[in-house]
Amino acid sequence: QVQLVESGGGLVQAGGSLRLSCAASGRTFSSLVLGWFRQAPGKEREFVAATMRDGRRTYYADSVKGRFTISRDNAKNTVYLQMNSLKAEDTAVYHCAASGRLYSSTWDQGAPYDYWGQGTQVTVSS
């Protein structure tokens, strides 16, 4: 089992920045693929970013490329999402997700992830 706890959400003006954190426990952190997803009211959950075990390979949704950065600190068992140049359309509940799978061709979908956090609200005012 893996427990994931997100923090860092809040209210920010358009153009501002936030950094989300997700602390993991219960399994060797470095063995996990980690992702961030978000869900806005009335919309389906969507992929934001993912980082592979080594932290060198990362993937992003087109909508956040160049604005968001995912990173991980395996010594602190924490994954981060640095969000810059925030837009109103970034408003959502952001969830951290973890997978113990060795391989997937669909890290941008929810199916490979076995563990999910409760989420943290991000609200961007325009």
N, C-alpha and C positions, 0 to 999 in steps of 0.2 A: 504494500500500500504506500501511496505517496500523498502527503498533505501539502496543499498549496494555499498560500495566503497572500493576497494582493494588497497593496497599499499605494498611496500617492495620488489618488484621484482627487478631483475638486472642481471648482469653478474658475475659469480663466477666460480672459477676453480673447477675441479673435486676434491671431498673430502672436499670441503668447506661447509659452512652453510649459510642459509638465514632464516629470519623470515618474513612471510607474515602476514599482518593485514587486517581485513575487518571490517569496521565501519558500523553499521546499524542504521537506523532511520525510524520513521514512525509507529512503532508498539512496543508494550511491548517486549523488547528483550528477557526476560526470558521465553516468551511463544513460542519461535521459536526453531525448530531443525535446526542446521546449518551444512553445508557441504562444502567441497572443492572438486572441480573437475578440471581436466586439459585436454587440447587439444593440441596435437602436430601437426605440419603441415602435412597434408595428412592423418591424423589419426582421428578416432572417439573420441569424448569426453569420458573420463574415470573417474571413481570415485577414489578419493584419501583418504578422511577421513570424518567422521561425528561425531558430538557431540550432545547428547540428551540435554533436557532442563536443567537437573540438573548438567550437566558437568561431571558427574561421569561415565556415559556410553559413550564409544567411539568405533568407528569402523574404520578399516583401510583396504586398499587394500593390498594384499599380497606383492605387489612390493615395498611398502614403510614401512611395519611393521618393527619396530626396528630402523628406521631412522627418521621418521617423527612423530611429536606429535601435535595433535590438542588440543586446550584449549580455554576457553571462560572466559571473564570477564563481568559478567552481570551488574556490576556497571558502566562499561565504554562502554557498548553496542558494544563490540568488540570481534571478534573471531580471533584466531591466528593459524598459521601453522608454527611450528618450523621444519625446514628441515636441517638435518645433513647428513654427508657422501654423499653429492650429486654426482650423476652420470650424464654422458652425456644424458642418456635416460630419465632423469627427465626434460629435456628441453621442455617447453610447455608454453602456456598461462594458468594461474591458475585463476579459477573463484570461487568466493564465492557464495553459494546458501542458501536460507532460506525457511523453510516450517512452516506453521501454523497448519498443520495436527496433530491430536492427536495420530494417530497410522499409521504405515506403516510397511510392512514386507520387503520393498525394499528400505531402505535408501541408498543403494549403487547404486541406479539408479536415473536418472534425473527426472523421472515422479513425485515423491512426492513433489518436490520443486517448489514453486510458484514464487519465486523471484531470480533474478540472477544479479550479478555484471558484470561490463564491462571486468574485467580481468586484470591481471598484468603479464608481460612477465618475465619468468625465463629462463635464458640461462646458461648452464653449459658447460664450455670448457674442453676438454680432453687433 
